[in-house]
Amino acid sequence: MEFSLMGLDIPFLRNLHHILESTDDNTTGNKSNNGGPSRAYVRDARAMAATSADVKEYPNSYVFIVDMPGLKSGDIKVQVEDDNVLVISGERNREEEKEGVKYVRMERRIGKFMRKFALPENANTDKISAVCQDGVLTVTVEKLPPPEPKKPKTIQVQVA
């Protein structure tokens, strides 16, 4: 498949397409046969690409807003990894099929979703709250108070 933008070859798009479309025939899921990314990496990349978020900075906090239509709070996991990476993940399952009912069109995304955000140094990872209301997840990460400015130290000059 040819990837170009206004007649220019874009290697990035070609590589991204290759990563997202690569398949793994190996049942272990550790590596693909063509030396490309593992199945887990491709799955995570797809999950991250499909989960959009807004991030706002306030004077005292950072707020992450993610649309989660149809999910209950128990289906969503909010974690902090490596002391500074906020991870929002979960899974949207397909509704149970009822006898005599078939899908004519299925557009809503099902499966796992995930987003990772590197938190700034002034984020207080001990003060994080998450609320899911009306299909919108709002995660608030409070900021650490700014360090107090150092006061100049006065040294008394002695007479020799």
Salt bridges, closest charged atoms under 4 A:
ASP9 OD1 - ARG14 NH1 2.75
ASP44 OD1 - ARG43 NE 3.60
GLU57 OE2 - LYS143 NZ 2.59
GLU81 OE1 - LYS116 NZ 3.67
GLU95 OE2 - ARG108 NH2 3.27
GLU107 OE2 - ARG105 NH1 3.31
